[in-house]
Each structure stands twice: as C-alpha cells, then as structure tokens.
C-alpha cells in the first residue's frame, strides 16, 4: 500500500503543473536572482556599483588638491558635479566634474542625487612649521546606503596619506646629480637644510549622517515601504481571484447577461481593490507610526498621494494577472512567482544599493522599484509632493496600462 500511495503522489505531482513549477522551477528562479545580486560582487570590479560622490575643497592646499586628484582616479567612484547630479547624468567625466559648494553637497545627499560628499576644510589649529596639519575632512553620507560611507571613508584616508607622502618626497633633497661623487655635509650645511615636515596625527574623518541621524527609528523608516508594497500586491491578487471564481461557477455569465457590462464589472472590481489597498496601507503605516515611531503626521500629504496611486496600480496589476489566468489555482502560483520576482528585483527584499548597476537598471522595470522610491523620498529623505512627481506619474501610467490590458484579455469571457 505504501508503494501505491507513493505512485499516486508522484503521478499527481506530474499532472499538477502549478505544484510542479512551485516545487522545482521557483527555487531555481530565486536562486538565480539572488546569485546575480550577491554572487557577482566578488568576481569582477565592473559588476560592483560605483559610488556617486561630490567633492568640495575649502582648504585649497597641496594635500587636498592632490587627494582630490587621487579620488578622481578611483575606479570604484563616480565623481560628479551639482548639475550632473541633479540631472541624474552618469556620463560626466571625472576630470571634468567641478567641485561643489559644501551647502550644495549636503542638499545633494539629502535628495538622493549622490551617495556621499567629501568636504576638505582648513585645519582648525595652527601647528609648528616642522609639522604638517592634514585638512579637516567631513564625509556627508546617507545611512540608507550602509556600504558607500564605509568604502568612501577608507578611500579618502588612503588618498590623503598618499598625497602627504608625495609632498614629503618633494621636500626631501634628492642628492647630488648623476656622475658627481656624493660628499658628506658639513655641520653648517646640515643646519641650513630645510627641515622635513612631519604630521601631528593621522587624518581623521568626521562622518555625518545627513538623514539617518534625524530619524527616531531609521531601520523601520528604511524598510517599511518595501514590506508594505509587497504585501499590498499579494492581497490585491488574492482578492482579484473572485473574478475567476465567478467565471468558474457561471456567475460571470449571468452578470454579463444582465445590464452589467464588462467595463462596469472591471471598474467595480478595481474600485474595491483600490479602496481595500488604501485601507491596508493606512493601517500598516498607522501601526508603524504608533508603535515604531514612523513620522506619518509630518509626511501626510506625500503619503496620501503615494498610497492612492500605489493602491490603484496594484489593483490594476492584480486584475491583469486574473484576466491572464484560467483558474484561481493558476493565479495563485503565477502571482507568487511574479510578485516575489518583482519584489526581489525592485528592492522589497534586498536593498537596491547592494545590486550591480545592471541589476539596478533592470529593477526599474518593476512596479515595486518606483513605489519604494516614492515612499523613501517621503519618509526617508523628507521631500515634498513636487519631488515625487516622476514616481506618481510612472505609477499612474502603469495603473492605466494594466487596466487597459486587463480589459483586452477579458474580451474572451464576453465571447463564450
């Protein structure tokens, strides 16, 4: 009997396409996605995303100028200026990127136009002539990207030390010309030689967290949107399965034989899913505000705008998946694969700054990436409604295209 049960189970698995895919295809799919995200980081330097940096030099000393030149030569950095950063241009050449004003640099970091900024300033204290004081170094970073600040700090310290060593070699006498026999210096000549400068202490870098330092709970502020958007998609697709249930039990046929049209039916379903999605997002962020300290009150305008378009686009996407599937079972495994894949690439599961540049560009093709970017601008970067016009426009366009596509695929139900 055990052998019979085993045979029946394997035959059921063979004939059940959804179970077969969820058992064997989905693990391979997600293994491949996470391997592309994390596995390539240790193989080639080209796959590691470069850090977008702006430079400011108040010190205007030999060491600071040379350190900036060395930073421009780093392949892991993408040196940019204020205009290119605001225009999100990545093609500016490092040697052509102009230095920025320190106040502008902080604003660029706050808006997310750059990952970090390095500001060289004059040393606060005067040292003896025999000692060289390093310029004061201020590193403005965004703790949302927890990797860039640490990497840039090490590169800046290395560049400053290298610049100091080069200046020291210039100050040391190079000895007699070629072909001339070296002679010992007399005590008078030795005393008249310029002293070799030394430094008082290694360069220290003052790291300033432009955004995270102002948050009561920065971790929750970073990841609340990713979790909320992913579960919004799951709940919307689950609720859209009622359309397939009505098709299976012939309720849809009876509805279409009445005065109800397919346009009205889809619009009613879309309205219901949108309202439920709005309530879900309000409940999740209200709970986060009361329990975990998310600043919802001061970002209410942007939250309302993002929630309206995100819930509407999610409802349209769910109806599109439902119109593509033939049964609720098929919708279940299709939505699981699609939503988890979009969440992985779009940043709901893995922060996008950990991905390579090619993976980040691919992630922008997903629904999640635009929704997360809009919520992060509101809750993390403290930006206002005009600053998220691009995200609002893209999500609105996605919602319109999804519902139009769902209407086109639903034509087959009117013909049967």
JODARA-V86087 format. One line per field, one symbol per residue. ss: DSSP state (2 for helix, 1 for strand, 0 for the rest). phi: phi as a letter, one per 30 degrees, with the letter a starting at -180 (. if undefined). burial: b if it has 24 or more other ideal C-beta (glycine too) atoms within 12 Angstrom, else e. A space follows every 50 residues. Layout:
ss: ???
phi: ???
burial: ???
This chain:
ss: 02222222222222202222222222222222222222222200222000 11111110000222222222220000111002222200000000000000 02222222222000011111100000000011000111111000000222 22222222222222222222200000000000000022222200000110 00001111100222000222222222222222222222222222222200 22222220000222222222222222222222222222222200002222 22222222222222222222222200022222222222222222220000 02220022222220002222222222222000002222222222222222 2222222220222220
phi: .ddddddddddddddcdddddddcddeddddddddddcdddccbdddddd ddbcbbbddhcdddddddddddddddccdbcddddddhcccddddcdddc dedddddddddidbdabcccbdddcdceddcccdddccccbcddcdcddd ddedddddddddddddddddddedjdddicddbdddeddddddddddbcd aedcccdcddcddccdbdddddcdddddddddddddddddddddddddci ddddddddddcdddddddddddddddddddddddddddddccidddddbd ddddddddddddddddddddddddccbdddddddddddddddddddjdcb eddddddddddddddcdddddddddddddcchdceddcdddddddddddd dddddddddddddddc
burial: eeeeeeeeeeeeeeeeebeeebeeebeeeeeebbebbeeebeeeeeebbb bbbbbbbbbebbbbbbbbebbbebebbbbbbbebbeeeeeebebeebbbb ebebbbbbbbbbbbbbbbbbbebeeeeeeeebbbbbbbbbbbbbbebbbe bbbebbbbbbbbbbeebeeeeeeeeeeeeeeeeeeeeeeeeeeeeebebe eebebebbbbbbeebeebebbbbbbbbbbbbbbbbbbbbbbbbbebbeee ebeebbeeeeebeebbeebbebbbebbbebbbebbeebbeebebbbeebe ebbebbbbbbbbbbbbbbbbbbbbbeebebbbbbbbbbbbbbbbbbbbbb bbbbbbbebbeebbebbbbbbbbbbbbbbbbbbeeebbeebbebbbebbe ebbeebbebbeebeee
